[in-house]
Amino acid sequence: MKPTRHAEMMQLLARHGTLDTNALATALGVSVETVRRDLNRLQTEGKILRHHGGARLLHPASGDAGQPSHTRLKSHYAYKADIARHALE
């Protein structure tokens, strides 16, 4: 169910550009909390960029959609944590 919902979210974001959590919850028939958890996961995977109240799709070719570095610092937490762990070893 979750992979299907994530794919639907990605399609909706691709179609509309930016959507808020309420619109996504209504379109998918799930709670706002479920949407927030899913958006957090998709951002960790580097597929979207979250902003207050919603999200937008990152440009697939660049992975960062030309965002400034201070915005990119907030993305890809899991990958950065893995790199830090390996560096400490």
Residue pairs with C-beta under 8 A, 6 or more apart in sequence:
2 38
5 28
5 30
5 34
5 38
6 38
6 41
6 42
8 27
8 28
9 24
9 28
9 35
9 38
9 39
9 42
10 42
10 47
10 48
10 57
12 19
12 24
12 27
12 28
13 19
13 48
13 55
13 56
13 57
14 57
17 56
17 57
18 51
18 54
18 55
18 56
19 27
19 54
19 55
19 56
20 53
20 54
21 32
21 35
21 36
21 39
21 53
21 54
21 55
22 32
23 54
24 35
24 39
24 54
24 55
25 31
25 32
25 34
25 35
28 35
39 48
39 50
39 55
40 50
42 48
42 55
43 49
43 50
43 55
43 75
44 76
44 77
44 78
46 58
46 63
46 75
46 76
46 79
47 57
47 58
48 55
48 56
48 57
48 58
49 55
49 56
49 57
49 58
49 65
49 67
49 71
49 75
56 65
58 64
58 65
59 65
59 66
64 72
64 75
